[in-house]
């Protein structure tokens, strides 16, 4: 999956969608409840990281595993979106399908 195939939301988009202040949206990113990447200098969050207008609950723990393995937040964002051969899909699609333990096990093996 490339950035062109992924739908991305900016901070103002998230403010409107989640009905939160910009500082609260940034805190969600700082706390890794959401992961983001800079695209053309603008911080953006993939729509796949949200469900029912809220951060995907499984994302935070998986992000923590990746950060503990030495990933930056941005590296973790891209890893979640790239196909992972052992999963047969992208990690974020596997997470959304309820395969949290499997995704985290693979993430831990990256250390």
N, C-alpha and C positions, 0 to 999 in steps of 0.2 A: 504494500500500500504506500503510495507516495503522498506528499502534501497536496498534490493536485487532486487526488482521489478522496481525500479526507475533507470533511466539512469542519471549518474552524470558526471559533467564536472569539471575539475580542473582549477586553474588559467591559466596554460599554454594552456589548451584546449580552454578556453574562449578568450585568447589573439589571438590565431590563428583563431578561428571562427568569432570573432567580429572585427578583424583587429585593435586591440587597444593595448596600452602598458600595462604591468602588473600593473603599478600604476593607470591607468585609470580603469582597471577592478576592482581593490581593492576599488577605489572610488565609483564605481557603487554599490558595496556591502555596503560600509560605508554609502552611501546615501539611502540605502534600495531600490534602483531600482532593485536590485537582492538580494535574501536571500540565505544564505549558511549555511552549517553545517559541522562540523569536523567529518570526517569518517576515522578511523585509523590514526588520527592525521593530516589528509590532508583536507584543506578547499575545499569544493565542492559545486557546484550549480546544482540543478536538471534541466535537459533539459526542463522539463515542464514549467519552469519559463521564457523561451524564446519563441519568435515567430518571424519568418522571420529574424533570426540572430540578434535579438535585445531583450532587456528586455521586458517582457510582461507589457504594460503600466498600467494595472489595479493592478499590484502587489504592487507598491509603496504605494498607498493609503491604501490598505488592510493591508500591513505591519505596517503602521503608527497606524492604529486602534488597531492592536494586541499589539504593543509596548506600546501604551497608556493604554492598559488593564493590563500591567504588564508582558507581555511576553518578554523573551530575543529574540534576533534575531534568535538564533538556535531553541528555542521553537516554534517561529512563522513558521520557515521552516518546522518543523515536523508537526505542526498543519495543514498546507496547504496540506500535503501529506496523512494525515490519513482520513479514511472515516468519514464523519459527517452525522449521522443518519438523521437529519432534512433536509439535502440537498439531501440525497439519493446517494451521491457520495463524492469524496474528494473536499475540498474547491478549490483547484487549477483547477480541471476539471470544476467545476461550474463557476469559473472566466473565464476560457477559452471559456465557452459556453455563455458568456454574462450575467451571473447572479451576477454581481458585487454588486448591492444593497443588495441582499439577503445574500450574503457571508458576507458583512460588518455588516449587522444587526445582524447576528449570532455571529460574532466576538465581537461586542459591548456588547452583552448579557453575554459574558464571564467575564466581569469586576466585 
